[in-house]
Amino acid sequence: MQRIQLDKDIKPLSEFRSKVATYLDQVHNTKRPLLITQNGKSSAVLMDVSEYEAIIDKIELLQDIQLAKSQVEAGKGISHSEAKKLILKRINS
């Protein structure tokens, strides 16, 4: 995901309402999120669907890694050779 460009990607709600289609195109084409403000304060973020899905995938992967790390630290892991045997068994079945 591209980072927000503060001079281009922050819009007040009143301007966003009048140019919704334009801003949807902008978000889709640039892959940068758009920060929408209300009464001078950040209110919402509009982002491209594929960028959102990529972020969710990354978060889920990081959560899986953290869970695996916790399990290994708690002694619930298995050796590399045992994992390899299990995977090869599944593949060959």
mmCIF file as gemmi writes it, N, C-alpha and C atoms, coordinates in Angstrom:
data_model
loop_
_atom_site.group_PDB
_atom_site.id
_atom_site.type_symbol
_atom_site.label_atom_id
_atom_site.label_alt_id
_atom_site.label_comp_id
_atom_site.label_asym_id
_atom_site.label_entity_id
_atom_site.label_seq_id
_atom_site.pdbx_PDB_ins_code
_atom_site.Cartn_x
_atom_site.Cartn_y
_atom_site.Cartn_z
_atom_site.occupancy
_atom_site.B_iso_or_equiv
_atom_site.pdbx_formal_charge
_atom_site.auth_seq_id
_atom_site.auth_asym_id
_atom_site.pdbx_PDB_model_num
ATOM 1 N N . MET Axp A 1 ? 0.848 -1.179 0 1 0 ? 1 A 1
ATOM 2 C CA . MET Axp A 1 ? 0 0 0 1 0 ? 1 A 1
ATOM 3 C C . MET Axp A 1 ? 0.889 1.235 0 1 0 ? 1 A 1
ATOM 4 N N . GLN Axp A 2 ? 0.521 2.183 -0.815 1 0 ? 2 A 1
ATOM 5 C CA . GLN Axp A 2 ? 1.228 3.456 -0.859 1 0 ? 2 A 1
ATOM 6 C C . GLN Axp A 2 ? 0.885 4.27 0.383 1 0 ? 2 A 1
ATOM 7 N N . ARG Axp A 3 ? 1.822 5.055 0.838 1 0 ? 3 A 1
ATOM 8 C CA . ARG Axp A 3 ? 1.57 5.929 1.985 1 0 ? 3 A 1
ATOM 9 C C . ARG Axp A 3 ? 0.714 7.122 1.572 1 0 ? 3 A 1
ATOM 10 N N . ILE Axp A 4 ? -0.046 7.623 2.531 1 0 ? 4 A 1
ATOM 11 C CA . ILE Axp A 4 ? -0.847 8.831 2.305 1 0 ? 4 A 1
ATOM 12 C C . ILE Axp A 4 ? 0.096 9.991 2.013 1 0 ? 4 A 1
ATOM 13 N N . GLN Axp A 5 ? -0.243 10.779 1.02 1 0 ? 5 A 1
ATOM 14 C CA . GLN Axp A 5 ? 0.463 12.027 0.754 1 0 ? 5 A 1
ATOM 15 C C . GLN Axp A 5 ? -0.381 13.137 1.37 1 0 ? 5 A 1
ATOM 16 N N . LEU Axp A 6 ? 0.134 13.716 2.425 1 0 ? 6 A 1
ATOM 17 C CA . LEU Axp A 6 ? -0.658 14.648 3.221 1 0 ? 6 A 1
ATOM 18 C C . LEU Axp A 6 ? -1.214 15.816 2.414 1 0 ? 6 A 1
ATOM 19 N N . ASP Axp A 7 ? -0.51 16.23 1.381 1 0 ? 7 A 1
ATOM 20 C CA . ASP Axp A 7 ? -0.991 17.358 0.594 1 0 ? 7 A 1
ATOM 21 C C . ASP Axp A 7 ? -2.05 16.969 -0.435 1 0 ? 7 A 1
ATOM 22 N N . LYS Axp A 8 ? -2.246 15.668 -0.68 1 0 ? 8 A 1
ATOM 23 C CA . LYS Axp A 8 ? -3.177 15.222 -1.715 1 0 ? 8 A 1
ATOM 24 C C . LYS Axp A 8 ? -4.289 14.308 -1.197 1 0 ? 8 A 1
ATOM 25 N N . ASP Axp A 9 ? -4.08 13.674 -0.072 1 0 ? 9 A 1
ATOM 26 C CA . ASP Axp A 9 ? -4.967 12.584 0.344 1 0 ? 9 A 1
ATOM 27 C C . ASP Axp A 9 ? -5.758 12.855 1.613 1 0 ? 9 A 1
ATOM 28 N N . ILE Axp A 10 ? -5.945 14.097 1.952 1 0 ? 10 A 1
ATOM 29 C CA . ILE Axp A 10 ? -6.796 14.45 3.091 1 0 ? 10 A 1
ATOM 30 C C . ILE Axp A 10 ? -7.862 15.408 2.572 1 0 ? 10 A 1
ATOM 31 N N . LYS Axp A 11 ? -9.112 15.012 2.713 1 0 ? 11 A 1
ATOM 32 C CA . LYS Axp A 11 ? -10.217 15.802 2.172 1 0 ? 11 A 1
ATOM 33 C C . LYS Axp A 11 ? -11.309 15.974 3.221 1 0 ? 11 A 1
ATOM 34 N N . PRO Axp A 12 ? -11.884 17.158 3.295 1 0 ? 12 A 1
ATOM 35 C CA . PRO Axp A 12 ? -13.026 17.347 4.206 1 0 ? 12 A 1
ATOM 36 C C . PRO Axp A 12 ? -14.258 16.617 3.669 1 0 ? 12 A 1
ATOM 37 N N . LEU Axp A 13 ? -15.117 16.212 4.568 1 0 ? 13 A 1
ATOM 38 C CA . LEU Axp A 13 ? -16.314 15.469 4.204 1 0 ? 13 A 1
ATOM 39 C C . LEU Axp A 13 ? -17.166 16.229 3.186 1 0 ? 13 A 1
ATOM 40 N N . SER Axp A 14 ? -17.31 17.527 3.338 1 0 ? 14 A 1
ATOM 41 C CA . SER Axp A 14 ? -18.142 18.306 2.412 1 0 ? 14 A 1
ATOM 42 C C . SER Axp A 14 ? -17.595 18.22 0.987 1 0 ? 14 A 1
ATOM 43 N N . GLU Axp A 15 ? -16.275 18.292 0.824 1 0 ? 15 A 1
ATOM 44 C CA . GLU Axp A 15 ? -15.679 18.164 -0.504 1 0 ? 15 A 1
ATOM 45 C C . GLU Axp A 15 ? -15.801 16.73 -1.009 1 0 ? 15 A 1
ATOM 46 N N . PHE Axp A 16 ? -15.612 15.76 -0.118 1 0 ? 16 A 1
ATOM 47 C CA . PHE Axp A 16 ? -15.72 14.35 -0.495 1 0 ? 16 A 1
ATOM 48 C C . PHE Axp A 16 ? -17.115 14.05 -1.044 1 0 ? 16 A 1
ATOM 49 N N . ARG Axp A 17 ? -18.15 14.543 -0.377 1 0 ? 17 A 1
ATOM 50 C CA . ARG Axp A 17 ? -19.532 14.313 -0.808 1 0 ? 17 A 1
ATOM 51 C C . ARG Axp A 17 ? -19.77 14.79 -2.232 1 0 ? 17 A 1
ATOM 52 N N . SER Axp A 18 ? -19.212 15.923 -2.562 1 0 ? 18 A 1
ATOM 53 C CA . SER Axp A 18 ? -19.469 16.496 -3.887 1 0 ? 18 A 1
ATOM 54 C C . SER Axp A 18 ? -18.628 15.86 -4.986 1 0 ? 18 A 1
ATOM 55 N N . LYS Axp A 19 ? -17.597 15.103 -4.62 1 0 ? 19 A 1
ATOM 56 C CA . LYS Axp A 19 ? -16.707 14.517 -5.619 1 0 ? 19 A 1
ATOM 57 C C . LYS Axp A 19 ? -16.435 13.035 -5.359 1 0 ? 19 A 1
ATOM 58 N N . VAL Axp A 20 ? -17.424 12.322 -4.874 1 0 ? 20 A 1
ATOM 59 C CA . VAL Axp A 20 ? -17.234 10.919 -4.499 1 0 ? 20 A 1
ATOM 60 C C . VAL Axp A 20 ? -16.625 10.095 -5.627 1 0 ? 20 A 1
ATOM 61 N N . ALA Axp A 21 ? -17.172 10.164 -6.81 1 0 ? 21 A 1
ATOM 62 C CA . ALA Axp A 21 ? -16.677 9.346 -7.924 1 0 ? 21 A 1
ATOM 63 C C . ALA Axp A 21 ? -15.217 9.661 -8.236 1 0 ? 21 A 1
ATOM 64 N N . THR Axp A 22 ? -14.873 10.932 -8.191 1 0 ? 22 A 1
ATOM 65 C CA . THR Axp A 22 ? -13.49 11.345 -8.452 1 0 ? 22 A 1
ATOM 66 C C . THR Axp A 22 ? -12.543 10.728 -7.424 1 0 ? 22 A 1
ATOM 67 N N . TYR Axp A 23 ? -12.937 10.778 -6.158 1 0 ? 23 A 1
ATOM 68 C CA . TYR Axp A 23 ? -12.072 10.255 -5.109 1 0 ? 23 A 1
ATOM 69 C C . TYR Axp A 23 ? -12.018 8.729 -5.118 1 0 ? 23 A 1
ATOM 70 N N . LEU Axp A 24 ? -13.095 8.078 -5.509 1 0 ? 24 A 1
ATOM 71 C CA . LEU Axp A 24 ? -13.043 6.623 -5.666 1 0 ? 24 A 1
ATOM 72 C C . LEU Axp A 24 ? -12.038 6.245 -6.752 1 0 ? 24 A 1
ATOM 73 N N . ASP Axp A 25 ? -12.065 6.977 -7.859 1 0 ? 25 A 1
ATOM 74 C CA . ASP Axp A 25 ? -11.095 6.737 -8.924 1 0 ? 25 A 1
ATOM 75 C C . ASP Axp A 25 ? -9.667 6.998 -8.436 1 0 ? 25 A 1
ATOM 76 N N . GLN Axp A 26 ? -9.491 8.068 -7.691 1 0 ? 26 A 1
ATOM 77 C CA . GLN Axp A 26 ? -8.16 8.409 -7.175 1 0 ? 26 A 1
ATOM 78 C C . GLN Axp A 26 ? -7.605 7.289 -6.299 1 0 ? 26 A 1
ATOM 79 N N . VAL Axp A 27 ? -8.431 6.81 -5.388 1 0 ? 27 A 1
ATOM 80 C CA . VAL Axp A 27 ? -8 5.742 -4.476 1 0 ? 27 A 1
ATOM 81 C C . VAL Axp A 27 ? -7.672 4.474 -5.266 1 0 ? 27 A 1
ATOM 82 N N . HIS Axp A 28 ? -8.499 4.157 -6.227 1 0 ? 28 A 1
ATOM 83 C CA . HIS Axp A 28 ? -8.275 2.963 -7.041 1 0 ? 28 A 1
ATOM 84 C C . HIS Axp A 28 ? -6.996 3.089 -7.875 1 0 ? 28 A 1
ATOM 85 N N . ASN Axp A 29 ? -6.782 4.23 -8.485 1 0 ? 29 A 1
ATOM 86 C CA . ASN Axp A 29 ? -5.641 4.417 -9.385 1 0 ? 29 A 1
ATOM 87 C C . ASN Axp A 29 ? -4.31 4.583 -8.655 1 0 ? 29 A 1
ATOM 88 N N . THR Axp A 30 ? -4.313 5.303 -7.546 1 0 ? 30 A 1
ATOM 89 C CA . THR Axp A 30 ? -3.058 5.564 -6.836 1 0 ? 30 A 1
ATOM 90 C C . THR Axp A 30 ? -2.713 4.487 -5.825 1 0 ? 30 A 1
ATOM 91 N N . LYS Axp A 31 ? -3.714 3.707 -5.414 1 0 ? 31 A 1
ATOM 92 C CA . LYS Axp A 31 ? -3.565 2.699 -4.351 1 0 ? 31 A 1
ATOM 93 C C . LYS Axp A 31 ? -3.234 3.342 -3.002 1 0 ? 31 A 1
ATOM 94 N N . ARG Axp A 32 ? -3.421 4.661 -2.91 1 0 ? 32 A 1
ATOM 95 C CA . ARG Axp A 32 ? -3.213 5.357 -1.645 1 0 ? 32 A 1
ATOM 96 C C . ARG Axp A 32 ? -4.567 5.571 -0.976 1 0 ? 32 A 1
ATOM 97 N N . PRO Axp A 33 ? -4.624 5.415 0.337 1 0 ? 33 A 1
ATOM 98 C CA . PRO Axp A 33 ? -5.881 5.687 1.039 1 0 ? 33 A 1
ATOM 99 C C . PRO Axp A 33 ? -6.176 7.179 1.054 1 0 ? 33 A 1
ATOM 100 N N . LEU Axp A 34 ? -7.426 7.501 1.272 1 0 ? 34 A 1
ATOM 101 C CA . LEU Axp A 34 ? -7.865 8.886 1.367 1 0 ? 34 A 1
ATOM 102 C C . LEU Axp A 34 ? -8.397 9.101 2.776 1 0 ? 34 A 1
ATOM 103 N N . LEU Axp A 35 ? -7.867 10.09 3.463 1 0 ? 35 A 1
ATOM 104 C CA . LEU Axp A 35 ? -8.311 10.416 4.806 1 0 ? 35 A 1
ATOM 105 C C . LEU Axp A 35 ? -9.401 11.474 4.707 1 0 ? 35 A 1
ATOM 106 N N . ILE Axp A 36 ? -10.553 11.177 5.283 1 0 ? 36 A 1
ATOM 107 C CA . ILE Axp A 36 ? -11.693 12.1 5.235 1 0 ? 36 A 1
ATOM 108 C C . ILE Axp A 36 ? -11.831 12.735 6.613 1 0 ? 36 A 1
ATOM 109 N N . THR Axp A 37 ? -11.931 14.052 6.62 1 0 ? 37 A 1
ATOM 110 C CA . THR Axp A 37 ? -12.06 14.764 7.891 1 0 ? 37 A 1
ATOM 111 C C . THR Axp A 37 ? -13.481 15.282 8.06 1 0 ? 37 A 1
ATOM 112 N N . GLN Axp A 38 ? -13.847 15.475 9.308 1 0 ? 38 A 1
ATOM 113 C CA . GLN Axp A 38 ? -15.159 16.046 9.647 1 0 ? 38 A 1
ATOM 114 C C . GLN Axp A 38 ? -14.926 17.014 10.797 1 0 ? 38 A 1
ATOM 115 N N . ASN Axp A 39 ? -15.343 18.225 10.609 1 0 ? 39 A 1
ATOM 116 C CA . ASN Axp A 39 ? -15.125 19.281 11.601 1 0 ? 39 A 1
ATOM 117 C C . ASN Axp A 39 ? -13.644 19.429 11.952 1 0 ? 39 A 1
ATOM 118 N N . GLY Axp A 40 ? -12.794 19.287 10.934 1 0 ? 40 A 1
ATOM 119 C CA . GLY Axp A 40 ? -11.357 19.477 11.116 1 0 ? 40 A 1
ATOM 120 C C . GLY Axp A 40 ? -10.608 18.321 11.756 1 0 ? 40 A 1
ATOM 121 N N . LYS Axp A 41 ? -11.294 17.221 12.004 1 0 ? 41 A 1
ATOM 122 C CA . LYS Axp A 41 ? -10.649 16.066 12.639 1 0 ? 41 A 1
ATOM 123 C C . LYS Axp A 41 ? -10.792 14.845 11.743 1 0 ? 41 A 1
ATOM 124 N N . SER Axp A 42 ? -9.798 13.957 11.802 1 0 ? 42 A 1
ATOM 125 C CA . SER Axp A 42 ? -9.885 12.737 11 1 0 ? 42 A 1
ATOM 126 C C . SER Axp A 42 ? -11.114 11.949 11.402 1 0 ? 42 A 1
ATOM 127 N N . SER Axp A 43 ? -11.814 11.429 10.374 1 0 ? 43 A 1
ATOM 128 C CA . SER Axp A 43 ? -13.081 10.755 10.628 1 0 ? 43 A 1
ATOM 129 C C . SER Axp A 43 ? -13.138 9.361 10.02 1 0 ? 43 A 1
ATOM 130 N N . ALA Axp A 44 ? -12.568 9.205 8.812 1 0 ? 44 A 1
ATOM 131 C CA . ALA Axp A 44 ? -12.64 7.911 8.133 1 0 ? 44 A 1
ATOM 132 C C . ALA Axp A 44 ? -11.497 7.799 7.129 1 0 ? 44 A 1
ATOM 133 N N . VAL Axp A 45 ? -11.244 6.557 6.719 1 0 ? 45 A 1
ATOM 134 C CA . VAL Axp A 45 ? -10.238 6.293 5.697 1 0 ? 45 A 1
ATOM 135 C C . VAL Axp A 45 ? -10.911 5.488 4.587 1 0 ? 45 A 1
ATOM 136 N N . LEU Axp A 46 ? -10.741 5.952 3.354 1 0 ? 46 A 1
ATOM 137 C CA . LEU Axp A 46 ? -11.255 5.242 2.188 1 0 ? 46 A 1
ATOM 138 C C . LEU Axp A 46 ? -10.05 4.61 1.495 1 0 ? 46 A 1
ATOM 139 N N . MET Axp A 47 ? -10.157 3.297 1.231 1 0 ? 47 A 1
ATOM 140 C CA . MET Axp A 47 ? -9.034 2.644 0.564 1 0 ? 47 A 1
ATOM 141 C C . MET Axp A 47 ? -9.516 1.65 -0.466 1 0 ? 47 A 1
ATOM 142 N N . ASP Axp A 48 ? -8.644 1.349 -1.412 1 0 ? 48 A 1
ATOM 143 C CA . ASP Axp A 48 ? -8.93 0.399 -2.472 1 0 ? 48 A 1
ATOM 144 C C . ASP Axp A 48 ? -9.165 -0.99 -1.874 1 0 ? 48 A 1
ATOM 145 N N . VAL Axp A 49 ? -10.098 -1.729 -2.402 1 0 ? 49 A 1
ATOM 146 C CA . VAL Axp A 49 ? -10.45 -3.045 -1.88 1 0 ? 49 A 1
ATOM 147 C C . VAL Axp A 49 ? -9.258 -3.997 -1.911 1 0 ? 49 A 1
ATOM 148 N N . SER Axp A 50 ? -8.515 -4.023 -3.008 1 0 ? 50 A 1
ATOM 149 C CA . SER Axp A 50 ? -7.376 -4.941 -3.095 1 0 ? 50 A 1
ATOM 150 C C . SER Axp A 50 ? -6.3 -4.585 -2.076 1 0 ? 50 A 1
ATOM 151 N N . GLU Axp A 51 ? -6.121 -3.304 -1.8 1 0 ? 51 A 1
ATOM 152 C CA . GLU Axp A 51 ? -5.16 -2.879 -0.781 1 0 ? 51 A 1
ATOM 153 C C . GLU Axp A 51 ? -5.633 -3.293 0.611 1 0 ? 51 A 1
ATOM 154 N N . TYR Axp A 52 ? -6.922 -3.154 0.855 1 0 ? 52 A 1
ATOM 155 C CA . TYR Axp A 52 ? -7.499 -3.582 2.133 1 0 ? 52 A 1
ATOM 156 C C . TYR Axp A 52 ? -7.293 -5.079 2.334 1 0 ? 52 A 1
ATOM 157 N N . GLU Axp A 53 ? -7.596 -5.866 1.303 1 0 ? 53 A 1
ATOM 158 C CA . GLU Axp A 53 ? -7.431 -7.319 1.399 1 0 ? 53 A 1
ATOM 159 C C . GLU Axp A 53 ? -5.968 -7.692 1.646 1 0 ? 53 A 1
ATOM 160 N N . ALA Axp A 54 ? -5.039 -6.979 1.012 1 0 ? 54 A 1
ATOM 161 C CA . ALA Axp A 54 ? -3.614 -7.249 1.215 1 0 ? 54 A 1
ATOM 162 C C . ALA Axp A 54 ? -3.215 -6.962 2.659 1 0 ? 54 A 1
ATOM 163 N N . ILE Axp A 55 ? -3.738 -5.894 3.227 1 0 ? 55 A 1
ATOM 164 C CA . ILE Axp A 55 ? -3.437 -5.572 4.625 1 0 ? 55 A 1
ATOM 165 C C . ILE Axp A 55 ? -3.99 -6.651 5.552 1 0 ? 55 A 1
ATOM 166 N N . ILE Axp A 56 ? -5.212 -7.082 5.309 1 0 ? 56 A 1
ATOM 167 C CA . ILE Axp A 56 ? -5.813 -8.127 6.139 1 0 ? 56 A 1
ATOM 168 C C . ILE Axp A 56 ? -4.991 -9.416 6.043 1 0 ? 56 A 1
ATOM 169 N N . ASP Axp A 57 ? -4.558 -9.776 4.834 1 0 ? 57 A 1
ATOM 170 C CA . ASP Axp A 57 ? -3.725 -10.974 4.654 1 0 ? 57 A 1
ATOM 171 C C . ASP Axp A 57 ? -2.44 -10.859 5.468 1 0 ? 57 A 1
ATOM 172 N N . LYS Axp A 58 ? -1.812 -9.693 5.454 1 0 ? 58 A 1
ATOM 173 C CA . LYS Axp A 58 ? -0.57 -9.493 6.203 1 0 ? 58 A 1
ATOM 174 C C . LYS Axp A 58 ? -0.815 -9.592 7.707 1 0 ? 58 A 1
ATOM 175 N N . ILE Axp A 59 ? -1.905 -9.001 8.159 1 0 ? 59 A 1
ATOM 176 C CA . ILE Axp A 59 ? -2.233 -9.066 9.589 1 0 ? 59 A 1
ATOM 177 C C . ILE Axp A 59 ? -2.454 -10.514 10.015 1 0 ? 59 A 1
ATOM 178 N N . GLU Axp A 60 ? -3.2 -11.277 9.209 1 0 ? 60 A 1
ATOM 179 C CA . GLU Axp A 60 ? -3.459 -12.677 9.545 1 0 ? 60 A 1
ATOM 180 C C . GLU Axp A 60 ? -2.169 -13.485 9.567 1 0 ? 60 A 1
ATOM 181 N N . LEU Axp A 61 ? -1.263 -13.221 8.634 1 0 ? 61 A 1
ATOM 182 C CA . LEU Axp A 61 ? 0.023 -13.915 8.614 1 0 ? 61 A 1
ATOM 183 C C . LEU Axp A 61 ? 0.827 -13.584 9.866 1 0 ? 61 A 1
ATOM 184 N N . LEU Axp A 62 ? 0.863 -12.319 10.243 1 0 ? 62 A 1
ATOM 185 C CA . LEU Axp A 62 ? 1.586 -11.925 11.454 1 0 ? 62 A 1
ATOM 186 C C . LEU Axp A 62 ? 0.972 -12.566 12.701 1 0 ? 62 A 1
ATOM 187 N N . GLN Axp A 63 ? -0.348 -12.666 12.741 1 0 ? 63 A 1
ATOM 188 C CA . GLN Axp A 63 ? -1.007 -13.319 13.876 1 0 ? 63 A 1
ATOM 189 C C . GLN Axp A 63 ? -0.648 -14.802 13.918 1 0 ? 63 A 1
ATOM 190 N N . ASP Axp A 64 ? -0.608 -15.455 12.749 1 0 ? 64 A 1
ATOM 191 C CA . ASP Axp A 64 ? -0.22 -16.871 12.694 1 0 ? 64 A 1
ATOM 192 C C . ASP Axp A 64 ? 1.213 -17.064 13.165 1 0 ? 64 A 1
ATOM 193 N N . ILE Axp A 65 ? 2.103 -16.156 12.751 1 0 ? 65 A 1
ATOM 194 C CA . ILE Axp A 65 ? 3.502 -16.247 13.175 1 0 ? 65 A 1
ATOM 195 C C . ILE Axp A 65 ? 3.606 -16.079 14.688 1 0 ? 65 A 1
ATOM 196 N N . GLN Axp A 66 ? 2.874 -15.111 15.235 1 0 ? 66 A 1
ATOM 197 C CA . GLN Axp A 66 ? 2.899 -14.89 16.682 1 0 ? 66 A 1
ATOM 198 C C . GLN Axp A 66 ? 2.362 -16.106 17.435 1 0 ? 66 A 1
ATOM 199 N N . LEU Axp A 67 ? 1.292 -16.703 16.928 1 0 ? 67 A 1
ATOM 200 C CA . LEU Axp A 67 ? 0.736 -17.898 17.559 1 0 ? 67 A 1
ATOM 201 C C . LEU Axp A 67 ? 1.745 -19.041 17.521 1 0 ? 67 A 1
ATOM 202 N N . ALA Axp A 68 ? 2.372 -19.236 16.371 1 0 ? 68 A 1
ATOM 203 C CA . ALA Axp A 68 ? 3.367 -20.298 16.234 1 0 ? 68 A 1
ATOM 204 C C . ALA Axp A 68 ? 4.534 -20.057 17.188 1 0 ? 68 A 1
ATOM 205 N N . LYS Axp A 69 ? 4.985 -18.819 17.278 1 0 ? 69 A 1
ATOM 206 C CA . LYS Axp A 69 ? 6.089 -18.49 18.187 1 0 ? 69 A 1
ATOM 207 C C . LYS Axp A 69 ? 5.702 -18.809 19.636 1 0 ? 69 A 1
ATOM 208 N N . SER Axp A 70 ? 4.497 -18.432 20.019 1 0 ? 70 A 1
ATOM 209 C CA . SER Axp A 70 ? 4.016 -18.711 21.381 1 0 ? 70 A 1
ATOM 210 C C . SER Axp A 70 ? 3.94 -20.213 21.642 1 0 ? 70 A 1
ATOM 211 N N . GLN Axp A 71 ? 3.477 -20.963 20.647 1 0 ? 71 A 1
ATOM 212 C CA . GLN Axp A 71 ? 3.377 -22.411 20.807 1 0 ? 71 A 1
ATOM 213 C C . GLN Axp A 71 ? 4.752 -23.05 20.945 1 0 ? 71 A 1
ATOM 214 N N . VAL Axp A 72 ? 5.712 -22.596 20.166 1 0 ? 72 A 1
ATOM 215 C CA . VAL Axp A 72 ? 7.075 -23.132 20.255 1 0 ? 72 A 1
ATOM 216 C C . VAL Axp A 72 ? 7.671 -22.802 21.618 1 0 ? 72 A 1
ATOM 217 N N . GLU Axp A 73 ? 7.484 -21.575 22.073 1 0 ? 73 A 1
ATOM 218 C CA . GLU Axp A 73 ? 8.005 -21.163 23.378 1 0 ? 73 A 1
ATOM 219 C C . GLU Axp A 73 ? 7.359 -21.951 24.511 1 0 ? 73 A 1
ATOM 220 N N . ALA Axp A 74 ? 6.131 -22.408 24.325 1 0 ? 74 A 1
ATOM 221 C CA . ALA Axp A 74 ? 5.426 -23.189 25.345 1 0 ? 74 A 1
ATOM 222 C C . ALA Axp A 74 ? 5.739 -24.682 25.223 1 0 ? 74 A 1
ATOM 223 N N . GLY Axp A 75 ? 6.641 -25.032 24.319 1 0 ? 75 A 1
ATOM 224 C CA . GLY Axp A 75 ? 7.018 -26.434 24.158 1 0 ? 75 A 1
ATOM 225 C C . GLY Axp A 75 ? 6.036 -27.252 23.354 1 0 ? 75 A 1
ATOM 226 N N . LYS Axp A 76 ? 5.166 -26.61 22.61 1 0 ? 76 A 1
ATOM 227 C CA . LYS Axp A 76 ? 4.153 -27.327 21.841 1 0 ? 76 A 1
ATOM 228 C C . LYS Axp A 76 ? 4.562 -27.55 20.389 1 0 ? 76 A 1
ATOM 229 N N . GLY Axp A 77 ? 5.768 -27.127 20.037 1 0 ? 77 A 1
ATOM 230 C CA . GLY Axp A 77 ? 6.225 -27.276 18.664 1 0 ? 77 A 1
ATOM 231 C C . GLY Axp A 77 ? 6.736 -28.676 18.383 1 0 ? 77 A 1
ATOM 232 N N . ILE Axp A 78 ? 7.003 -28.929 17.116 1 0 ? 78 A 1
ATOM 233 C CA . ILE Axp A 78 ? 7.606 -30.207 16.723 1 0 ? 78 A 1
ATOM 234 C C . ILE Axp A 78 ? 8.884 -29.898 15.947 1 0 ? 78 A 1
ATOM 235 N N . SER Axp A 79 ? 9.744 -30.874 15.868 1 0 ? 79 A 1
ATOM 236 C CA . SER Axp A 79 ? 11.017 -30.673 15.185 1 0 ? 79 A 1
ATOM 237 C C . SER Axp A 79 ? 10.803 -30.506 13.684 1 0 ? 79 A 1
ATOM 238 N N . HIS Axp A 80 ? 11.811 -29.967 13.036 1 0 ? 80 A 1
ATOM 239 C CA . HIS Axp A 80 ? 11.76 -29.775 11.59 1 0 ? 80 A 1
ATOM 240 C C . HIS Axp A 80 ? 11.577 -31.112 10.882 1 0 ? 80 A 1
ATOM 241 N N . SER Axp A 81 ? 12.324 -32.104 11.309 1 0 ? 81 A 1
ATOM 242 C CA . SER Axp A 81 ? 12.238 -33.411 10.644 1 0 ? 81 A 1
ATOM 243 C C . SER Axp A 81 ? 10.852 -34.032 10.812 1 0 ? 81 A 1
ATOM 244 N N . GLU Axp A 82 ? 10.236 -33.867 11.989 1 0 ? 82 A 1
ATOM 245 C CA . GLU Axp A 82 ? 8.884 -34.386 12.209 1 0 ? 82 A 1
ATOM 246 C C . GLU Axp A 82 ? 7.873 -33.637 11.34 1 0 ? 82 A 1
ATOM 247 N N . ALA Axp A 83 ? 8.007 -32.323 11.245 1 0 ? 83 A 1
ATOM 248 C CA . ALA Axp A 83 ? 7.112 -31.527 10.4 1 0 ? 83 A 1
ATOM 249 C C . ALA Axp A 83 ? 7.261 -31.953 8.942 1 0 ? 83 A 1
ATOM 250 N N . LYS Axp A 84 ? 8.483 -32.178 8.52 1 0 ? 84 A 1
ATOM 251 C CA . LYS Axp A 84 ? 8.735 -32.601 7.14 1 0 ? 84 A 1
ATOM 252 C C . LYS Axp A 84 ? 8.07 -33.944 6.858 1 0 ? 84 A 1
ATOM 253 N N . LYS Axp A 85 ? 8.176 -34.877 7.796 1 0 ? 85 A 1
ATOM 254 C CA . LYS Axp A 85 ? 7.531 -36.189 7.632 1 0 ? 85 A 1
ATOM 255 C C . LYS Axp A 85 ? 6.018 -36.042 7.482 1 0 ? 85 A 1
ATOM 256 N N . LEU Axp A 86 ? 5.412 -35.209 8.344 1 0 ? 86 A 1
ATOM 257 C CA . LEU Axp A 86 ? 3.963 -35.01 8.303 1 0 ? 86 A 1
ATOM 258 C C . LEU Axp A 86 ? 3.529 -34.402 6.971 1 0 ? 86 A 1
ATOM 259 N N . ILE Axp A 87 ? 4.266 -33.43 6.496 1 0 ? 87 A 1
ATOM 260 C CA . ILE Axp A 87 ? 3.914 -32.77 5.232 1 0 ? 87 A 1
ATOM 261 C C . ILE Axp A 87 ? 4.063 -33.751 4.065 1 0 ? 87 A 1
ATOM 262 N N . LEU Axp A 88 ? 5.164 -34.477 4.026 1 0 ? 88 A 1
ATOM 263 C CA . LEU Axp A 88 ? 5.367 -35.448 2.946 1 0 ? 88 A 1
ATOM 264 C C . LEU Axp A 88 ? 4.31 -36.539 2.97 1 0 ? 88 A 1
ATOM 265 N N . LYS Axp A 89 ? 3.894 -36.943 4.153 1 0 ? 89 A 1
ATOM 266 C CA . LYS Axp A 89 ? 2.847 -37.952 4.284 1 0 ? 89 A 1
ATOM 267 C C . LYS Axp A 89 ? 1.529 -37.443 3.676 1 0 ? 89 A 1
ATOM 268 N N . ARG Axp A 90 ? 1.205 -36.177 3.959 1 0 ? 90 A 1
ATOM 269 C CA . ARG Axp A 90 ? -0.029 -35.577 3.411 1 0 ? 90 A 1
ATOM 270 C C . ARG Axp A 90 ? 0.052 -35.44 1.891 1 0 ? 90 A 1
ATOM 271 N N . ILE Axp A 91 ? 1.211 -35.047 1.407 1 0 ? 91 A 1
ATOM 272 C CA . ILE Axp A 91 ? 1.381 -34.86 -0.036 1 0 ? 91 A 1
ATOM 273 C C . ILE Axp A 91 ? 1.279 -36.187 -0.77 1 0 ? 91 A 1
ATOM 274 N N . ASN Axp A 92 ? 1.86 -37.223 -0.221 1 0 ? 92 A 1
ATOM 275 C CA . ASN Axp A 92 ? 1.914 -38.53 -0.882 1 0 ? 92 A 1
ATOM 276 C C . ASN Axp A 92 ? 0.648 -39.352 -0.685 1 0 ? 92 A 1
ATOM 277 N N . SER Axp A 93 ? -0.233 -38.907 0.153 1 0 ? 93 A 1
ATOM 278 C CA . SER Axp A 93 ? -1.468 -39.675 0.399 1 0 ? 93 A 1
ATOM 279 C C . SER Axp A 93 ? -2.509 -39.435 -0.651 1 0 ? 93 A 1
